[in-house]
């Protein structure tokens, strides 16, 4: 049975509006500390949706990177945000100062990950 292109767009729109929005709810807070097993399970959901919709969908890692960058840039632009002071530029003015972390729990949290993403 051949799928109509309109059906594919409807399914893709449904995925984006419901499934993806559920999967990415507060993704910047929890995805950094997910285990490899959890990330694989989440990516399996995306892969299944790609198979059903017959379209290419962004991976969970891409969605996380996009949202992390967007959220951190919003914090940098807002001087009244409580986390604004954690994004300090180095004297060169091109890179942000990394936060020293002793635990992987802190290293995988939002601010250190956002700084690493912005510095790359």
C-alpha positions as CSV (number, residue, x, y, z in Angstrom):
1,X,0.0,0.0,0.0
2,X,1.5,3.3,-1.1
3,X,1.2,6.2,1.4
4,X,-0.1,9.5,0.1
5,X,2.3,12.5,0.6
6,X,-0.4,14.4,2.5
7,X,-0.7,11.5,5.0
8,X,3.0,11.7,5.6
9,X,2.8,15.4,6.4
10,X,-0.1,14.9,8.7
11,X,1.7,12.1,10.6
12,X,4.9,14.2,10.8
13,X,2.9,17.2,12.1
14,X,1.2,14.9,14.7
15,X,4.6,13.6,15.8
16,X,6.0,17.1,16.1
17,X,3.0,18.5,18.0
18,X,2.5,15.6,20.4
19,X,5.2,13.0,20.7
20,X,8.2,15.3,20.2
21,X,6.8,17.9,22.6
22,X,6.3,15.3,25.3
23,X,9.8,13.8,24.7
24,X,11.5,17.3,24.8
25,X,9.6,18.7,27.7
26,X,12.4,20.3,29.9
27,X,15.0,18.4,27.8
28,X,17.6,20.9,28.9
29,X,17.2,19.9,32.5
30,X,17.2,16.1,32.2
31,X,18.8,15.0,29.0
32,X,22.4,15.8,30.0
33,X,22.3,13.4,32.9
34,X,20.5,10.5,31.0
35,X,22.3,7.2,30.8
36,X,23.4,5.8,27.4
37,X,20.6,3.2,27.8
38,X,18.0,5.9,28.3
39,X,19.3,7.9,25.3
40,X,19.1,4.8,23.1
41,X,15.5,4.2,24.2
42,X,14.5,7.7,23.4
43,X,16.3,7.6,20.0
44,X,14.4,4.4,19.3
45,X,11.1,6.3,19.6
46,X,12.3,8.8,17.1
47,X,13.5,6.1,14.7
48,X,10.1,4.4,14.9
49,X,8.4,7.7,14.2
50,X,10.7,8.2,11.2
51,X,9.7,4.7,9.9
52,X,5.9,5.5,10.4
53,X,6.0,9.0,8.9
54,X,8.6,8.1,6.2
55,X,10.4,11.4,6.8
56,X,13.7,12.4,8.3
57,X,13.3,13.6,11.9
58,X,15.9,15.4,14.1
59,X,17.6,13.1,16.6
60,X,17.2,13.6,20.3
61,X,20.8,14.8,20.5
62,X,20.2,17.5,17.8
63,X,17.0,18.6,19.6
64,X,18.9,18.8,22.9
65,X,21.7,20.8,21.3
66,X,19.3,23.3,19.6
67,X,17.3,23.8,22.8
68,X,20.4,24.1,25.0
69,X,21.9,26.8,22.7
70,X,18.6,28.7,22.5
71,X,18.0,28.7,26.2
72,X,21.6,29.6,27.1
73,X,21.6,32.5,24.6
74,X,18.3,33.8,26.2
75,X,20.0,33.7,29.6
76,X,23.0,35.6,28.3
77,X,20.8,38.3,26.8
78,X,18.8,38.7,30.0
79,X,21.0,40.4,32.7
80,X,18.2,39.9,35.3
81,X,18.2,36.1,34.9
82,X,19.6,34.4,38.1
83,X,22.0,32.3,36.0
84,X,23.3,35.2,33.9
85,X,26.4,35.8,36.0
86,X,27.5,32.2,35.5
87,X,28.1,32.9,31.8
88,X,31.3,35.0,32.1
89,X,33.4,35.8,29.1
90,X,37.1,35.2,29.3
91,X,39.4,38.2,28.6
92,X,39.6,37.2,24.9
93,X,35.9,37.9,24.6
94,X,35.4,34.8,22.5
95,X,34.9,32.0,25.0
96,X,33.0,31.5,28.2
97,X,34.7,30.6,31.5
98,X,34.2,26.9,32.3
99,X,32.9,26.0,35.7
100,X,35.1,23.6,37.7
101,X,33.3,20.4,38.5
102,X,34.3,17.5,40.7
103,X,31.3,15.3,40.0
104,X,29.8,14.0,36.8
105,X,26.4,15.0,38.1
106,X,27.4,18.7,38.1
107,X,29.4,18.3,34.9
108,X,26.4,16.9,33.1
109,X,24.0,19.6,34.4
110,X,22.7,22.6,32.3
111,X,25.3,25.4,32.9
112,X,28.5,23.4,32.2
113,X,27.0,21.7,29.2
114,X,25.7,25.0,27.8
115,X,29.1,26.6,28.3
116,X,30.8,23.7,26.5
117,X,28.3,23.9,23.6
118,X,28.8,27.7,23.3
119,X,32.6,27.4,23.4
120,X,32.7,24.8,20.6
